[in-house]
Amino acid sequence: MSPRFTLDPFIDRYAQRTQSMLSSEIRDLLAVTARPDIISLAGGLPFTQALDPETIMRSVRRVLAEDHAAALQYGPTDGFAPLKHCIIEVMREEGTPCYPEDLIITNGAQQGLEMISKIFINPGDHIITEAPTYVGALNSFLSYQPRVHTIPMDENGMILDGLREVLSGLSAEGAMAKFIYTIPNFQNPAGITLSSERRFGLLELANDYDCLIVEDNPYGMLRFGGTAAPTLRSLDESRVIYLGTMSKIFSAGMRIGWVAAPHAILDKVVLAKQSADLATSTFTQMVAHSYFTSEDWRGQVGQLVEIYRSRRDAMLSALEEHLSGIAEWTHPEGGLFVWVILPDFIKASEMLAAALDAKVAYVPGDGFYPHRGGENCMRLNFSYSDIETIHEGIKRLAKVVKREISLAGSLGFKVPRPGEAPPHDEQ
Ligand SMILES: Cc1ncc(COP(=O)(O)O)c(C=O)c1O
Protein backbone atom coordinates (compact mmCIF):
# COMPACT_ATOMS: atom_id res chain seq x y z
CA MET A 1 0.00 0.00 0.00
CA SER A 2 1.32 3.43 -0.82
CA PRO A 3 2.20 5.39 2.33
CA ARG A 4 -0.04 8.22 1.13
CA PHE A 5 -3.18 6.09 1.48
CA THR A 6 -2.35 4.38 4.72
CA LEU A 7 -4.36 4.97 7.87
CA ASP A 8 -1.25 4.61 10.04
CA PRO A 9 -0.41 8.11 11.34
CA PHE A 10 3.18 7.09 12.12
CA ILE A 11 4.02 5.76 8.67
CA ASP A 12 6.71 8.38 7.98
CA ARG A 13 8.63 7.51 11.11
CA TYR A 14 9.31 3.80 10.81
CA ALA A 15 12.74 2.51 9.89
CA GLN A 16 13.12 1.30 6.32
CA ARG A 17 13.51 -2.27 7.48
CA THR A 18 9.88 -2.38 8.56
CA GLN A 19 8.94 -2.32 4.88
CA SER A 20 10.41 -5.76 4.39
CA MET A 21 8.83 -7.19 7.52
CA LEU A 22 6.07 -9.54 6.48
CA SER A 23 2.91 -9.94 8.44
CA SER A 24 2.66 -13.66 9.05
CA GLU A 25 -0.11 -14.85 6.77
CA ILE A 26 -0.05 -18.05 8.72
CA ARG A 27 -0.72 -16.29 11.99
CA ASP A 28 -3.53 -14.28 10.38
CA LEU A 29 -4.91 -17.49 8.99
CA LEU A 30 -4.73 -19.29 12.30
CA ALA A 31 -6.96 -16.64 13.80
CA VAL A 32 -9.69 -17.52 11.28
CA THR A 33 -9.18 -21.25 11.48
CA ALA A 34 -9.44 -21.29 15.26
CA ARG A 35 -13.23 -21.38 14.79
CA PRO A 36 -14.43 -24.66 16.27
CA ASP A 37 -16.45 -25.64 13.20
CA ILE A 38 -13.34 -25.58 10.98
CA ILE A 39 -11.00 -28.54 10.75
CA SER A 40 -7.65 -26.85 10.73
CA LEU A 41 -4.80 -28.63 9.01
CA ALA A 42 -3.17 -25.21 8.85
CA GLY A 43 -1.35 -24.83 12.14
CA GLY A 44 2.02 -26.19 13.14
CA LEU A 45 1.17 -26.97 16.71
CA PRO A 46 2.72 -29.80 18.65
CA PHE A 47 0.17 -31.94 20.51
CA THR A 48 0.85 -30.63 24.02
CA GLN A 49 -2.25 -32.44 25.30
CA ALA A 50 -0.07 -35.56 25.32
CA LEU A 51 2.01 -34.16 28.17
CA ASP A 52 0.67 -35.19 31.57
CA PRO A 53 0.10 -31.95 33.55
CA GLU A 54 1.11 -33.78 36.72
CA THR A 55 4.70 -34.15 35.42
CA ILE A 56 4.85 -30.40 34.82
CA MET A 57 3.36 -29.65 38.23
CA ARG A 58 5.97 -31.88 39.85
CA SER A 59 8.71 -30.03 37.98
CA VAL A 60 7.35 -26.60 38.95
CA ARG A 61 6.96 -27.67 42.58
CA ARG A 62 10.53 -28.99 42.73
CA VAL A 63 11.89 -25.72 41.34
CA LEU A 64 9.94 -23.57 43.78
CA ALA A 65 10.72 -25.79 46.74
CA GLU A 66 14.43 -26.02 45.97
CA ASP A 67 15.27 -22.43 45.03
CA HIS A 68 12.35 -20.16 44.37
CA ALA A 69 14.48 -17.02 44.72
CA ALA A 70 16.83 -18.09 41.92
CA ALA A 71 13.89 -19.13 39.72
CA LEU A 72 12.38 -15.67 40.07
CA GLN A 73 15.68 -13.87 39.48
CA TYR A 74 17.51 -12.63 36.33
CA GLY A 75 19.90 -15.18 34.92
CA PRO A 76 22.99 -15.22 32.72
CA THR A 77 22.48 -14.24 29.08
CA ASP A 78 23.94 -17.46 27.78
CA GLY A 79 21.48 -19.54 29.80
CA PHE A 80 20.95 -21.54 33.00
CA ALA A 81 24.13 -23.64 33.17
CA PRO A 82 22.56 -26.90 34.48
CA LEU A 83 20.04 -26.85 31.62
CA LYS A 84 22.93 -26.80 29.16
CA HIS A 85 23.79 -30.32 30.36
CA CYS A 86 20.27 -31.49 29.50
CA ILE A 87 20.61 -29.92 26.05
CA ILE A 88 23.93 -31.66 25.59
CA GLU A 89 22.20 -34.96 26.38
CA VAL A 90 19.47 -34.22 23.82
CA MET A 91 22.11 -33.40 21.21
CA ARG A 92 24.07 -36.56 22.01
CA GLU A 93 20.87 -38.52 21.40
CA GLU A 94 21.06 -37.23 17.83
CA GLY A 95 24.76 -37.99 17.57
CA THR A 96 25.96 -34.42 17.94
CA PRO A 97 28.71 -33.94 20.50
CA CYS A 98 28.49 -30.61 22.26
CA TYR A 99 29.96 -28.90 25.36
CA PRO A 100 28.50 -26.18 27.60
CA GLU A 101 30.78 -23.52 26.14
CA ASP A 102 29.46 -24.32 22.62
CA LEU A 103 25.92 -23.35 23.54
CA ILE A 104 23.71 -20.44 24.35
CA ILE A 105 20.10 -20.85 25.41
CA THR A 106 17.60 -18.69 23.56
CA ASN A 107 13.93 -17.84 23.68
CA GLY A 108 13.04 -20.62 21.27
CA ALA A 109 14.92 -21.38 18.08
CA GLN A 110 13.09 -18.40 16.61
CA GLN A 111 15.24 -16.07 18.68
CA GLY A 112 18.29 -17.89 17.37
CA LEU A 113 17.15 -17.07 13.84
CA GLU A 114 16.60 -13.46 14.77
CA MET A 115 20.01 -13.15 16.46
CA ILE A 116 21.77 -14.75 13.51
CA SER A 117 20.03 -12.36 11.15
CA LYS A 118 21.00 -9.46 13.37
CA ILE A 119 24.68 -10.31 13.59
CA PHE A 120 25.23 -11.36 9.96
CA ILE A 121 22.91 -9.56 7.57
CA ASN A 122 23.59 -6.09 6.21
CA PRO A 123 21.07 -4.70 3.71
CA GLY A 124 21.87 -6.18 0.31
CA ASP A 125 23.83 -9.15 1.64
CA HIS A 126 23.26 -12.50 -0.01
CA ILE A 127 21.80 -15.43 1.85
CA ILE A 128 20.60 -18.80 0.58
CA THR A 129 17.56 -20.79 1.66
CA GLU A 130 15.70 -23.87 0.56
CA ALA A 131 12.47 -23.27 -1.35
CA PRO A 132 9.99 -23.58 0.18
CA THR A 133 11.24 -22.71 3.65
CA TYR A 134 10.10 -21.87 7.19
CA VAL A 135 8.22 -18.62 7.12
CA GLY A 136 9.43 -17.56 10.59
CA ALA A 137 13.01 -17.74 9.34
CA LEU A 138 12.13 -15.73 6.25
CA ASN A 139 10.50 -13.10 8.43
CA SER A 140 13.61 -12.73 10.57
CA PHE A 141 15.95 -12.69 7.57
CA LEU A 142 13.88 -10.27 5.49
CA SER A 143 13.64 -7.66 8.21
CA TYR A 144 17.41 -7.20 7.77
CA GLN A 145 16.98 -6.67 4.01
CA PRO A 146 19.15 -9.35 2.42
CA ARG A 147 18.97 -10.66 -1.13
CA VAL A 148 17.58 -14.16 -0.75
CA HIS A 149 18.56 -16.87 -3.22
CA THR A 150 16.34 -19.92 -3.12
CA ILE A 151 17.30 -23.48 -3.95
CA PRO A 152 14.60 -25.92 -5.01
CA MET A 153 14.28 -29.30 -3.36
CA ASP A 154 13.46 -32.79 -4.50
CA GLU A 155 12.67 -35.80 -2.31
CA ASN A 156 16.30 -35.78 -1.06
CA GLY A 157 16.31 -32.16 -0.01
CA MET A 158 18.11 -29.14 -1.43
CA ILE A 159 19.29 -29.74 -5.01
CA LEU A 160 23.03 -29.26 -4.87
CA ASP A 161 23.46 -28.36 -8.54
CA GLY A 162 21.20 -25.38 -7.92
CA LEU A 163 23.22 -24.42 -4.87
CA ARG A 164 26.51 -24.75 -6.77
CA GLU A 165 25.16 -22.51 -9.50
CA VAL A 166 24.21 -19.79 -7.01
CA LEU A 167 27.49 -20.00 -5.11
CA SER A 168 29.60 -19.91 -8.24
CA GLY A 169 27.48 -17.09 -9.70
CA LEU A 170 28.05 -15.03 -6.57
CA SER A 171 31.72 -15.85 -6.56
CA ALA A 172 32.01 -14.74 -10.21
CA GLU A 173 30.58 -11.37 -9.13
CA GLY A 174 33.10 -11.18 -6.31
CA ALA A 175 30.28 -11.68 -3.79
CA MET A 176 29.60 -14.37 -1.23
CA ALA A 177 26.60 -15.68 0.64
CA LYS A 178 26.60 -14.90 4.34
CA PHE A 179 25.03 -18.28 5.06
CA ILE A 180 23.01 -21.18 3.71
CA TYR A 181 19.89 -21.87 5.78
CA THR A 182 18.60 -25.43 5.87
CA ILE A 183 16.07 -27.46 7.86
CA PRO A 184 17.55 -30.87 7.17
CA ASN A 185 15.02 -33.10 8.95
CA PHE A 186 11.32 -33.32 8.02
CA GLN A 187 11.45 -29.81 6.74
CA ASN A 188 8.87 -27.18 7.54
CA PRO A 189 6.87 -26.89 5.31
CA ALA A 190 7.75 -29.68 2.85
CA GLY A 191 8.33 -32.63 5.21
CA ILE A 192 11.46 -33.48 3.19
CA THR A 193 14.71 -34.78 4.71
CA LEU A 194 18.15 -33.92 3.36
CA SER A 195 19.78 -37.24 2.42
CA SER A 196 23.04 -38.30 4.00
CA GLU A 197 24.87 -37.99 0.69
CA ARG A 198 23.58 -34.46 0.16
CA ARG A 199 24.69 -33.48 3.67
CA PHE A 200 28.25 -34.33 2.76
CA GLY A 201 27.82 -32.59 -0.60
CA LEU A 202 26.40 -29.48 1.05
CA LEU A 203 29.33 -29.28 3.47
CA GLU A 204 31.77 -29.72 0.61
CA LEU A 205 30.20 -26.85 -1.32
CA ALA A 206 30.09 -24.69 1.80
CA ASN A 207 33.75 -25.45 2.29
CA ASP A 208 34.66 -24.70 -1.34
CA TYR A 209 32.95 -21.32 -1.16
CA ASP A 210 33.79 -20.62 2.49
CA CYS A 211 30.16 -20.26 3.45
CA LEU A 212 28.50 -20.74 6.84
CA ILE A 213 25.56 -23.10 7.24
CA VAL A 214 22.62 -22.48 9.57
CA GLU A 215 21.20 -25.90 10.48
CA ASP A 216 17.73 -25.53 11.99
CA ASN A 217 16.71 -28.84 13.52
CA PRO A 218 13.50 -28.66 15.52
CA TYR A 219 12.09 -31.96 14.24
CA GLY A 220 15.06 -34.37 14.14
CA MET A 221 13.89 -36.38 17.16
CA LEU A 222 10.40 -36.81 15.77
CA ARG A 223 11.42 -39.67 13.46
CA PHE A 224 8.80 -42.31 12.67
CA GLY A 225 10.96 -44.68 10.64
CA GLY A 226 14.05 -44.96 8.47
CA THR A 227 17.57 -44.14 9.58
CA ALA A 228 18.72 -40.78 10.85
CA ALA A 229 21.39 -39.02 8.79
CA PRO A 230 24.17 -37.28 10.72
CA THR A 231 23.55 -33.69 11.71
CA LEU A 232 25.59 -31.17 9.75
CA ARG A 233 27.03 -29.87 13.00
CA SER A 234 28.34 -33.33 13.88
CA LEU A 235 30.14 -33.37 10.52
CA ASP A 236 31.64 -29.90 10.67
CA GLU A 237 31.64 -27.78 13.83
CA SER A 238 33.70 -25.06 12.23
CA ARG A 239 31.11 -23.71 9.82
CA VAL A 240 27.75 -24.90 11.11
CA ILE A 241 25.52 -22.82 13.35
CA TYR A 242 23.06 -25.27 14.86
CA LEU A 243 19.62 -24.31 16.17
CA GLY A 244 17.77 -26.63 18.52
CA THR A 245 14.55 -26.31 20.49
CA MET A 246 12.50 -27.90 23.22
CA SER A 247 9.31 -26.82 21.46
CA LYS A 248 8.73 -30.11 19.68
CA ILE A 249 10.12 -32.56 22.25
CA PHE A 250 8.80 -30.92 25.41
CA SER A 251 6.87 -27.66 25.34
CA ALA A 252 6.59 -24.84 22.82
CA GLY A 253 5.11 -22.64 25.55
CA MET A 254 8.29 -22.78 27.64
CA ARG A 255 10.09 -20.91 24.80
CA ILE A 256 13.44 -22.62 25.16
CA GLY A 257 15.79 -23.13 22.26
CA TRP A 258 19.51 -23.02 21.76
CA VAL A 259 22.31 -22.06 19.41
CA ALA A 260 25.45 -24.18 19.12
CA ALA A 261 28.11 -22.42 17.09
CA PRO A 262 31.80 -21.59 16.81
CA HIS A 263 32.76 -19.54 19.88
CA ALA A 264 33.45 -16.29 18.07
CA ILE A 265 29.92 -16.37 16.66
CA LEU A 266 28.44 -17.24 20.06
CA ASP A 267 30.11 -14.16 21.56
CA LYS A 268 28.24 -12.01 19.06
CA VAL A 269 24.98 -13.91 19.66
CA VAL A 270 25.31 -13.23 23.39
CA LEU A 271 25.74 -9.50 22.71
CA ALA A 272 22.73 -9.50 20.41
CA LYS A 273 20.65 -11.39 22.95
CA GLN A 274 21.70 -9.09 25.77
CA SER A 275 20.20 -6.14 23.98
CA ALA A 276 17.13 -8.11 22.93
CA ASP A 277 15.98 -9.56 26.27
CA LEU A 278 18.92 -9.83 28.72
CA ALA A 279 18.24 -13.55 29.20
CA THR A 280 15.78 -16.36 28.64
CA SER A 281 13.31 -16.83 31.52
CA THR A 282 15.13 -18.37 34.47
CA PHE A 283 11.87 -19.85 35.70
CA THR A 284 11.07 -21.84 32.55
CA GLN A 285 14.70 -22.91 32.18
CA MET A 286 14.69 -24.26 35.73
CA VAL A 287 11.37 -26.04 35.18
CA ALA A 288 12.73 -27.56 31.98
CA HIS A 289 15.88 -28.62 33.81
CA SER A 290 13.81 -30.27 36.52
CA TYR A 291 11.68 -32.01 33.89
CA PHE A 292 14.66 -33.30 31.89
CA THR A 293 16.53 -34.52 34.95
CA SER A 294 13.63 -36.07 36.89
CA GLU A 295 10.98 -37.13 34.39
CA ASP A 296 11.02 -39.63 31.55
CA TRP A 297 11.57 -37.19 28.70
CA ARG A 298 12.68 -39.92 26.32
CA GLY A 299 9.46 -41.84 27.02
CA GLN A 300 7.50 -38.66 26.35
CA VAL A 301 9.22 -38.11 22.99
CA GLY A 302 8.55 -41.78 22.19
CA GLN A 303 4.87 -41.26 22.93
CA LEU A 304 4.72 -38.18 20.71
CA VAL A 305 6.40 -40.11 17.91
CA GLU A 306 3.75 -42.86 18.19
CA ILE A 307 0.91 -40.35 18.10
CA TYR A 308 2.37 -38.41 15.19
CA ARG A 309 3.22 -41.55 13.23
CA SER A 310 -0.39 -42.76 13.39
CA ARG A 311 -1.63 -39.30 12.38
CA ARG A 312 0.87 -39.08 9.52
CA ASP A 313 -0.33 -42.51 8.35
CA ALA A 314 -3.94 -41.36 8.58
CA MET A 315 -3.19 -38.28 6.51
CA LEU A 316 -1.30 -40.21 3.83
CA SER A 317 -4.00 -42.84 3.53
CA ALA A 318 -6.76 -40.21 3.37
CA LEU A 319 -4.83 -38.37 0.65
CA GLU A 320 -4.44 -41.65 -1.22
CA GLU A 321 -8.14 -42.37 -0.89
CA HIS A 322 -9.37 -38.93 -1.93
CA LEU A 323 -6.72 -37.22 -4.05
CA SER A 324 -4.82 -40.00 -5.74
CA GLY A 325 -4.17 -39.17 -9.41
CA ILE A 326 -5.16 -35.56 -8.79
CA ALA A 327 -2.41 -34.28 -6.54
CA GLU A 328 1.02 -35.34 -5.32
CA TRP A 329 2.36 -35.10 -1.82
CA THR A 330 5.48 -35.77 0.21
CA HIS A 331 5.84 -38.82 2.49
CA PRO A 332 7.60 -37.46 5.57
CA GLU A 333 9.46 -39.90 7.80
CA GLY A 334 8.88 -37.59 10.75
CA GLY A 335 7.96 -34.09 11.83
CA LEU A 336 4.60 -32.41 11.54
CA PHE A 337 3.88 -31.64 7.89
CA VAL A 338 2.87 -33.01 4.51
CA TRP A 339 3.32 -30.82 1.43
CA VAL A 340 0.69 -31.25 -1.26
CA ILE A 341 1.22 -30.27 -4.88
CA LEU A 342 -2.00 -29.59 -6.75
CA PRO A 343 -2.49 -29.27 -10.51
CA ASP A 344 -0.61 -26.17 -11.54
CA PHE A 345 -3.66 -24.18 -12.58
CA ILE A 346 -4.98 -24.21 -9.01
CA LYS A 347 -3.99 -21.27 -6.86
CA ALA A 348 -4.09 -22.56 -3.30
CA SER A 349 -4.40 -19.08 -1.81
CA GLU A 350 -7.43 -18.35 -4.01
CA MET A 351 -8.98 -21.73 -3.18
CA LEU A 352 -8.74 -21.08 0.56
CA ALA A 353 -12.03 -19.18 0.76
CA ALA A 354 -13.84 -22.20 -0.71
CA ALA A 355 -12.00 -24.48 1.70
CA LEU A 356 -12.99 -22.37 4.69
CA ASP A 357 -16.53 -22.42 3.40
CA ALA A 358 -16.26 -26.22 3.38
CA LYS A 359 -14.91 -25.96 6.96
CA VAL A 360 -11.36 -27.06 6.36
CA ALA A 361 -8.15 -25.01 6.42
CA TYR A 362 -4.59 -25.38 5.14
CA VAL A 363 -1.68 -23.03 4.56
CA PRO A 364 -1.23 -21.96 0.92
CA GLY A 365 2.26 -22.77 -0.34
CA ASP A 366 3.26 -19.36 -1.70
CA GLY A 367 3.80 -17.95 1.80
CA PHE A 368 6.84 -20.21 2.17
CA TYR A 369 8.70 -18.58 -0.72
CA PRO A 370 10.42 -15.21 -0.43
CA HIS A 371 9.68 -14.31 -4.05
CA ARG A 372 7.35 -16.50 -6.03
CA GLY A 373 6.62 -20.20 -6.14
CA GLY A 374 4.42 -22.75 -4.43
CA GLU A 375 1.17 -21.15 -5.67
CA ASN A 376 -0.34 -24.56 -6.43
CA CYS A 377 0.89 -26.10 -3.16
CA MET A 378 -0.33 -26.32 0.39
CA ARG A 379 1.07 -27.33 3.75
CA LEU A 380 -0.96 -29.73 5.83
CA ASN A 381 -0.32 -30.39 9.50
CA PHE A 382 -0.96 -33.83 10.97
CA SER A 383 0.32 -33.44 14.54
CA TYR A 384 -2.61 -31.66 16.08
CA SER A 385 -5.82 -33.34 14.85
CA ASP A 386 -6.90 -36.85 15.73
CA ILE A 387 -7.15 -39.56 13.08
CA GLU A 388 -10.88 -39.23 12.51
CA THR A 389 -10.61 -35.46 12.13
CA ILE A 390 -7.73 -35.82 9.69
CA HIS A 391 -9.79 -38.20 7.53
CA GLU A 392 -12.76 -35.87 7.56
CA GLY A 393 -10.53 -32.84 6.86
CA ILE A 394 -8.92 -34.45 3.82
CA LYS A 395 -12.31 -35.60 2.57
CA ARG A 396 -13.60 -32.01 2.73
CA LEU A 397 -10.43 -30.69 1.14
CA ALA A 398 -10.60 -33.19 -1.71
CA LYS A 399 -14.16 -32.09 -2.48
CA VAL A 400 -12.98 -28.50 -2.73
CA VAL A 401 -10.05 -29.43 -4.96
CA LYS A 402 -12.28 -31.51 -7.24
CA ARG A 403 -14.77 -28.69 -7.51
CA GLU A 404 -11.94 -26.33 -8.39
CA ILE A 405 -10.80 -28.68 -11.11
CA SER A 406 -14.22 -29.03 -12.59
CA LEU A 407 -14.66 -25.25 -12.46
CA ALA A 408 -11.43 -24.83 -14.35
CA GLY A 409 -13.02 -27.09 -16.92
CA SER A 410 -9.74 -28.79 -17.56
CA LEU A 411 -9.35 -32.53 -17.91
CA GLY A 412 -5.82 -33.05 -19.14
CA PHE A 413 -4.13 -31.11 -16.38
CA LYS A 414 -0.57 -31.75 -15.46
CA VAL A 415 0.48 -32.74 -11.95
CA PRO A 416 3.81 -31.04 -11.22
CA ARG A 417 6.68 -32.70 -9.41
CA PRO A 418 7.83 -31.60 -5.95
CA GLY A 419 10.26 -28.69 -5.80
CA GLU A 420 9.05 -26.78 -8.80
CA ALA A 421 10.23 -23.47 -7.49
CA PRO A 422 12.14 -21.17 -9.79
CA PRO A 423 15.76 -22.36 -9.49
CA HIS A 424 17.27 -19.36 -7.76
CA ASP A 425 15.24 -16.26 -8.17
CA GLU A 426 16.93 -13.35 -6.49
CA GLN A 427 15.11 -10.66 -4.64
C1 LIG B 1 11.95 -24.84 11.10
C2 LIG B 1 11.59 -24.13 12.34
N1 LIG B 1 12.53 -23.40 12.96
C3 LIG B 1 12.26 -22.74 14.09
C4 LIG B 1 11.00 -22.77 14.66
C5 LIG B 1 10.75 -21.99 15.90
O1 LIG B 1 10.77 -22.82 16.99
P1 LIG B 1 10.74 -22.30 18.48
O2 LIG B 1 9.41 -22.67 19.03
O3 LIG B 1 11.84 -23.04 19.14
O4 LIG B 1 10.99 -20.84 18.47
C6 LIG B 1 9.99 -23.52 14.06
C7 LIG B 1 8.65 -23.55 14.64
O5 LIG B 1 7.73 -24.10 14.13
C8 LIG B 1 10.30 -24.21 12.86
O6 LIG B 1 9.38 -24.94 12.22
The ligand as a Gaussian input file, in Angstrom:
#p B3LYP/6-31G(d) Opt

LIG

0 1
 C       11.946000     -24.836000      11.097000
 C       11.589000     -24.125000      12.340000
 N       12.528000     -23.397000      12.962000
 C       12.261000     -22.737000      14.091000
 C       11.002000     -22.773000      14.656000
 C       10.750000     -21.985000      15.901000
 O       10.766000     -22.823000      16.987000
 P       10.739000     -22.298000      18.484000
 O        9.411000     -22.670000      19.027000
 O       11.839000     -23.040000      19.137000
 O       10.991000     -20.839000      18.472000
 C        9.990000     -23.519000      14.057000
 C        8.654000     -23.552000      14.635000
 O        7.730000     -24.096000      14.126000
 C       10.299000     -24.214000      12.856000
 O        9.384000     -24.942000      12.221000

